[in-house]
Every structure is written in structure tokens, then in C-alpha cells.
């Protein structure tokens, strides 16, 4: 191939290329979301109304364990999401193990509670925790998806899982601060299932949502 043809071939390949801005470090990208999500969830909980026994619940080890674990899931999942925005994850592919492990611990804990308490499906109330959960989860979920789309992940399904875990865990915490019903069945149906459904929907379209 002559030099002229080679130059024409290179020009043809580069014709559609446009400059792109380098992503900031994942920790710098994470900080605005963390602040926004925490402030928004706290504000939404105040708007909905805090549970009347909240002061007593801060002395309940089960309540503290669940909320602390889910806060750790939310923060670590979002950190993993920020690293997933980079195609090679900056060499830190191990980072997803932390939120996945803690999420598995929470699922196991929930199953144990359901077994110990028994699973009696509570009456469906659309105007209770389902609407409150949608209010708390929508903005953090939209924000984390928007930030994810700014990157170029090579693992869209894992990105979708991390995004739903980040927003869903934070929404779960908000519901625990506003809903006074502590049974495992109620938590599973009203506090967890909506975010599982959201994750299934996002996962099904992950390759379209998080495409290059």
C-alpha cells in the first residue's frame, strides 16, 4: 500500500473521531453523588415523616446492624460503579467484591429473619412504603445512572448491579427511618422487592444504557 493510500486510509478511520474529556479520578467523581444522595435521602425522610420510635431504635442492635450494613453496601457499590466507568477499572477489578459480599450477607440475614419470623404476606398498600421508596430512590438512581453513562464501562451488567445496589441500599435506609413496621416480611415486600424489580429492568437494558 502506497503512502498516499495509507494516509487516505488513516484519514478515513479518524474522520468521525472527536476529542473527549478525561474522566476525573473515581474518588473525585464519587464525592458529589455521595453528598447529593445523603442530603436528598435525609430531606425525603424528613418530608415523609420520621418514625416515632426512632430514638429507641438507635439502641436496637438489629436496626443498627441493618442500617450500617446497607450504608456500607451503598457507598462501596457506588465506589465500584465509579471504577467501572473506566474500561480497565484502573486495574482494581477486585473492588466489586466488597459490595457483592456485603450484599450477599444482607440477603442471607434477610432469609434467616424470614425463616425465624415466618413469611406472611402483608396487605398491599400502594400509598405506604412503595410510594415512599420511589420518592427516596428515584433521584439517587437517576444520578448514579447519569454518572455511569459518562464513562465507558466494559461490564454493563455489573455496572447496573452496582448502581441499583448503591441507590437501593440508600432507599432501604430511608424507609427504615420512616416506616415503623420492622417485620421481615414487610421489609422484604415493601423495602427490598421494588429495588429488585428496578435492578431487573435496568439489568435487562444494561447494554443499551451503558454503551460506549
C-alpha positions as CSV (number, residue, x, y, z in Angstrom):
1,X,0.0,0.0,0.0
2,X,1.4,3.4,-1.0
3,X,2.0,6.2,1.4
4,X,-0.8,8.1,-0.3
5,X,-3.3,5.3,0.2
6,X,-2.1,4.8,3.7
7,X,-2.7,8.4,4.6
8,X,-6.2,8.3,3.0
9,X,-7.0,5.1,4.9
10,X,-5.9,6.7,8.2
11,X,-7.8,9.9,7.5
12,X,-10.9,7.8,6.7
13,X,-10.6,6.0,10.1
14,X,-10.1,9.2,12.0
15,X,-12.9,11.2,10.2
16,X,-15.6,10.5,12.8
17,X,-13.4,10.9,15.9
18,X,-14.0,13.8,18.3
19,X,-11.9,14.9,21.3
20,X,-13.1,13.5,24.6
21,X,-12.5,14.8,28.2
22,X,-10.6,12.6,30.5
23,X,-12.6,11.3,33.5
24,X,-11.6,12.6,36.9
25,X,-10.3,10.2,39.5
26,X,-13.2,7.9,40.7
27,X,-13.0,9.2,44.2
28,X,-13.4,12.8,43.0
29,X,-16.4,11.7,40.8
30,X,-17.9,9.8,43.8
31,X,-17.9,12.7,46.3
32,X,-20.7,14.8,44.6
33,X,-23.0,11.8,44.4
34,X,-22.4,10.8,48.0
35,X,-23.2,14.3,49.2
36,X,-26.3,14.7,46.9
37,X,-27.7,11.2,47.8
38,X,-27.3,11.6,51.6
39,X,-28.7,15.1,51.6
40,X,-31.6,14.1,49.4
41,X,-32.5,10.9,51.3
42,X,-32.4,12.8,54.6
43,X,-34.6,15.5,53.2
44,X,-37.0,13.0,51.7
45,X,-37.2,11.2,55.1
46,X,-38.0,14.4,56.9
47,X,-40.6,15.3,54.3
48,X,-42.3,11.8,54.6
49,X,-42.0,11.9,58.4
50,X,-39.6,10.0,60.7
51,X,-40.9,7.0,62.6
52,X,-42.0,8.0,66.2
53,X,-39.7,5.4,67.9
54,X,-36.5,6.4,66.1
55,X,-34.7,7.4,69.2
56,X,-35.4,3.9,70.7
57,X,-34.3,2.2,67.5
58,X,-30.8,3.7,67.9
59,X,-30.4,1.3,70.9
60,X,-31.6,-1.7,68.9
61,X,-28.6,-3.7,67.6
62,X,-30.6,-5.3,64.8
63,X,-31.6,-1.9,63.5
64,X,-28.1,-0.6,63.8
65,X,-26.6,-3.7,62.1
66,X,-29.0,-3.5,59.1
67,X,-28.7,0.2,58.5
68,X,-24.9,0.2,59.0
69,X,-24.5,-2.8,56.6
70,X,-26.7,-1.2,53.9
71,X,-24.9,2.1,54.2
72,X,-21.7,0.3,53.6
73,X,-23.3,-1.5,50.6
74,X,-24.5,1.8,49.2
75,X,-21.1,3.6,49.5
76,X,-19.0,0.6,48.4
77,X,-21.3,-0.1,45.4
78,X,-21.1,3.4,44.2
79,X,-17.3,3.4,44.5
80,X,-17.2,0.3,42.5
81,X,-19.5,1.9,39.9
82,X,-17.1,4.8,39.6
83,X,-14.2,2.5,38.9
84,X,-16.4,0.5,36.4
85,X,-16.7,3.7,34.4
86,X,-13.1,3.2,33.3
87,X,-12.7,0.3,30.8
88,X,-9.9,-1.4,32.7
89,X,-11.2,-0.2,36.1
90,X,-7.7,1.3,36.7
91,X,-6.6,-2.3,37.5
92,X,-8.9,-2.5,40.5
93,X,-11.2,-5.3,39.3
94,X,-11.3,-6.6,42.9
95,X,-13.2,-3.6,44.1
96,X,-16.6,-5.1,43.2
97,X,-16.0,-8.0,45.6
98,X,-16.7,-5.7,48.7
99,X,-20.3,-4.6,47.8
100,X,-21.2,-8.0,46.4
101,X,-20.0,-9.8,49.6
102,X,-21.9,-7.4,51.9
103,X,-25.0,-7.6,49.7
104,X,-24.8,-11.4,50.0
105,X,-24.5,-11.1,53.8
106,X,-27.6,-8.9,53.9
107,X,-29.6,-11.3,51.7
108,X,-28.6,-14.2,53.9
109,X,-29.6,-12.2,57.0
110,X,-33.0,-11.4,55.5
111,X,-33.6,-15.1,54.6
112,X,-32.7,-16.0,58.2
113,X,-35.2,-13.4,59.5
114,X,-37.9,-14.7,57.2
115,X,-37.3,-18.3,58.4
116,X,-37.3,-17.3,62.1
117,X,-40.4,-15.0,61.9
118,X,-42.4,-16.8,59.2
119,X,-43.4,-15.2,55.9
120,X,-46.9,-13.8,56.0
121,X,-47.6,-11.5,53.0
122,X,-48.9,-8.2,54.4
123,X,-51.7,-6.4,52.7
124,X,-50.6,-4.4,49.7
125,X,-50.6,-0.6,50.4
126,X,-49.6,1.5,47.4
127,X,-49.7,4.7,49.4
128,X,-47.3,3.5,52.1
129,X,-43.7,2.3,51.6
130,X,-43.9,1.7,47.9
131,X,-44.5,5.4,47.1
132,X,-42.1,6.5,49.8
133,X,-39.4,4.2,48.4
134,X,-40.0,5.5,44.9
135,X,-39.5,9.1,46.2
136,X,-36.3,8.2,48.0
137,X,-34.8,6.0,45.3
138,X,-35.5,7.9,42.1
139,X,-33.1,10.9,42.4
140,X,-30.1,8.8,43.7
141,X,-30.8,6.2,41.0
142,X,-31.0,8.8,38.2
143,X,-27.9,10.5,39.4
144,X,-25.8,7.3,39.6
145,X,-27.0,6.2,36.1
146,X,-26.2,9.6,34.7
147,X,-22.6,9.4,36.1
148,X,-22.2,5.9,34.8
149,X,-23.2,6.9,31.3
150,X,-20.4,9.5,31.3
151,X,-17.9,6.6,31.3
152,X,-17.1,3.7,29.1
153,X,-17.6,0.6,31.0
154,X,-16.9,-2.8,29.6
155,X,-19.1,-4.6,32.1
156,X,-22.5,-3.0,31.8
157,X,-24.4,-5.7,33.7
158,X,-22.1,-5.4,36.7
159,X,-22.4,-1.6,36.4
160,X,-26.2,-1.9,36.5
161,X,-26.0,-4.1,39.6
162,X,-23.7,-1.7,41.4
163,X,-25.9,1.3,40.5
164,X,-29.1,-0.4,41.8
165,X,-27.2,-1.6,45.0
166,X,-26.0,2.0,45.6
167,X,-29.4,3.6,45.2
168,X,-31.5,0.8,46.6
169,X,-29.5,0.3,49.8
170,X,-29.8,4.1,50.5
171,X,-33.5,3.9,49.8
172,X,-33.8,1.0,52.2
173,X,-32.1,3.0,54.9
174,X,-34.5,5.9,54.3
175,X,-37.5,3.5,54.6
176,X,-36.1,2.1,57.9
177,X,-36.0,5.6,59.3
178,X,-39.6,6.4,58.2
179,X,-41.5,3.1,58.5
180,X,-42.3,1.7,62.0
181,X,-43.0,-1.8,60.7
182,X,-40.0,-4.0,61.4
183,X,-41.2,-7.5,60.3
184,X,-39.0,-9.3,57.8
185,X,-42.0,-10.0,55.5
186,X,-42.8,-6.3,55.4
187,X,-39.2,-5.3,54.7
188,X,-38.8,-7.9,52.0
189,X,-42.0,-6.9,50.2
190,X,-42.1,-3.2,50.6
191,X,-38.4,-2.2,51.2
192,X,-36.5,-4.6,49.0
193,X,-38.7,-6.0,46.3
194,X,-39.2,-2.7,44.4
195,X,-35.4,-2.2,44.1
196,X,-35.0,-5.8,43.0
197,X,-37.5,-5.1,40.2
198,X,-35.7,-1.9,39.3
199,X,-32.5,-3.8,39.1
200,X,-34.0,-6.5,36.9
201,X,-35.3,-3.8,34.5
202,X,-32.0,-1.9,34.4
203,X,-30.1,-5.1,34.0
204,X,-32.2,-6.2,31.0
205,X,-31.3,-2.9,29.3
206,X,-27.8,-2.5,30.7
207,X,-26.0,-2.9,27.3
208,X,-28.2,-0.1,25.9
209,X,-28.0,2.2,28.9
210,X,-24.2,1.9,29.5
211,X,-22.9,1.7,25.9
212,X,-19.9,3.4,24.6
